[in-house]
Amino acid sequence: MLSVVIPARDEEETLGARLASILAQDAAFPVQVVVCVNAAIDRTAFVAIACADAFRDRGMALTIIITETPGKPHALNLAERFCTYQNRLYLDADTTISPGLLSAIAGVLARAEPVYACA
């Protein structure tokens, strides 16, 4: 189980590809993606909303938060409140992930002791 947190401000041009790279994962476990659109003046929120059906069809949860407050720290803190799972992956909205990354990260994080993983 993994919650993926993506703060997104004015990422209309890049967010769709990033979300598609998550949808292309081979994850055989519950995945929740939390996109926090913070103070965007473009169509970032609409890009995220347009992906909702694809996430539902893939069996992944997509949570979209929209806030007028700017700042990445605020977006991350706000998104944390909506995360379902203890294990987290933090991605920038312009980061595309390779197939298999979610499974690899989840495998490293599936330990009783605290661990940190990065790719």
Order of alpha helices (4+ residues) and beta strands (2+ residues): beta-alpha-beta-alpha-alpha-beta-alpha-beta-alpha
